[in-house]
Amino acid sequence: MNLDPDEFAQDWIASWNSHDLRRILSHYSDTFSITTPMIKIALGVDTGTLCGKQAVGDYWRRALEKIPDLQFELLDVLVGVNSVAVYYRSVLNKLAIEVMFFGDDNKVANVVVHYSR
């Protein structure tokens, strides 16, 4: 991973707060996958997983339309092996940790999201 984790996290939060889907998706590889309880709740997908920019982009587009005032607040950034965990305040004032694993291209290849109850 050849990037500054703090700069990445700040840009990632800013992209979400801008509601610019193209900017949000620029952080991810074309084939990335994401696993989150929100997919299970919103789409009824038992695994909670979606794969690929097209599928995830469609899901996020609908989410941004449903929550036009969405704003994330960065709380902390943790670093792992080829990964970054972004700890932030999310929708409905929930705390979230988003663990992002990077490919060789410095794009996010896999994401696992955890939320407070």
C-alpha positions as CSV (number, residue, x, y, z in Angstrom):
1,M,0.0,0.0,0.0
2,N,1.6,3.2,-1.2
3,L,-0.5,5.9,0.2
4,D,-0.9,8.1,3.3
5,P,-3.7,6.5,5.4
6,D,-4.7,9.8,7.0
7,E,-4.9,11.6,3.7
8,F,-6.8,8.7,2.2
9,A,-9.3,8.7,5.0
10,Q,-9.8,12.5,4.9
11,D,-10.4,12.4,1.2
12,W,-12.7,9.4,1.5
13,I,-14.9,11.2,4.1
14,A,-14.9,14.4,2.0
15,S,-16.0,12.4,-1.1
16,W,-18.9,10.9,0.8
17,N,-19.9,14.3,2.3
18,S,-19.8,15.8,-1.3
19,H,-22.4,13.2,-2.4
20,D,-20.4,12.9,-5.7
21,L,-20.7,9.3,-6.6
22,R,-18.0,9.4,-9.2
23,R,-15.6,10.8,-6.6
24,I,-16.7,8.2,-4.0
25,L,-16.2,5.3,-6.5
26,S,-12.7,6.6,-7.5
27,H,-11.3,5.0,-4.4
28,Y,-12.3,1.5,-5.4
29,S,-11.1,-1.1,-8.0
30,D,-13.6,-2.1,-10.7
31,T,-14.1,-5.5,-9.1
32,F,-14.2,-4.6,-5.4
33,S,-16.5,-6.2,-3.0
34,I,-18.2,-4.8,0.1
35,T,-19.8,-6.6,3.0
36,T,-22.1,-4.5,5.3
37,P,-25.2,-5.1,7.4
38,M,-26.8,-2.2,5.5
39,I,-26.8,-4.3,2.3
40,K,-28.5,-7.1,4.2
41,I,-31.1,-4.7,5.6
42,A,-31.7,-2.6,2.5
43,L,-31.6,-5.3,-0.2
44,G,-32.3,-8.5,1.7
45,V,-29.0,-10.0,0.5
46,D,-28.3,-12.7,3.2
47,T,-24.5,-12.4,2.8
48,G,-24.6,-8.6,3.1
49,T,-22.1,-8.6,0.1
50,L,-22.2,-6.8,-3.2
51,C,-19.4,-7.1,-5.9
52,G,-18.3,-4.7,-8.5
53,K,-18.5,-0.9,-9.0
54,Q,-21.7,-1.1,-11.1
55,A,-23.7,-3.0,-8.4
56,V,-22.3,-1.1,-5.5
57,G,-22.6,2.2,-7.3
58,D,-26.3,1.6,-8.0
59,Y,-26.8,0.7,-4.4
60,W,-25.0,3.8,-3.2
61,R,-26.8,6.1,-5.7
62,R,-30.1,5.0,-4.2
63,A,-28.8,5.4,-0.6
64,L,-27.6,9.0,-1.4
65,E,-31.0,9.8,-2.9
66,K,-32.8,8.5,0.3
67,I,-30.4,10.3,2.6
68,P,-29.7,13.7,0.9
69,D,-28.2,15.2,4.1
70,L,-25.8,12.4,4.7
71,Q,-22.6,13.5,6.4
72,F,-19.8,11.4,7.9
73,E,-17.5,12.6,10.7
74,L,-14.0,11.1,10.8
75,L,-13.1,10.0,14.3
76,D,-9.9,7.9,13.7
77,V,-7.7,6.1,11.2
78,L,-6.1,2.7,12.0
79,V,-3.5,1.1,9.8
80,G,-3.0,-2.6,9.0
81,V,-1.2,-4.7,6.4
82,N,-2.3,-3.3,3.1
83,S,-5.4,-2.0,4.8
84,V,-6.9,1.0,6.5
85,A,-9.7,1.0,9.1
86,V,-11.7,4.3,9.1
87,Y,-13.6,4.9,12.3
88,Y,-16.4,7.4,11.7
89,R,-19.8,8.7,12.7
90,S,-22.3,7.5,10.1
91,V,-26.0,7.7,9.3
92,L,-28.5,7.7,12.1
93,N,-25.6,8.8,14.4
94,K,-24.2,5.3,14.3
95,L,-20.5,4.6,14.9
96,A,-18.9,2.7,12.0
97,I,-15.6,1.1,11.3
98,E,-14.9,0.4,7.7
99,V,-11.9,-1.8,7.0
100,M,-10.6,-1.4,3.5
101,F,-8.1,-3.8,1.9
102,F,-6.0,-2.4,-0.9
103,G,-4.8,-4.0,-4.1
104,D,-1.5,-3.4,-5.9
105,D,-3.1,-0.4,-7.7
106,N,-3.7,1.4,-4.3
107,K,-7.4,1.1,-4.9
108,V,-9.7,-0.5,-2.4
109,A,-10.3,-4.1,-3.4
110,N,-12.4,-5.4,-0.5
111,V,-14.4,-3.7,2.3
112,V,-16.0,-4.9,5.5
113,V,-18.1,-2.5,7.5
114,H,-19.1,-2.7,11.2
115,Y,-21.7,-0.5,12.9
116,S,-22.6,0.2,16.5
117,R,-25.9,-1.2,17.6
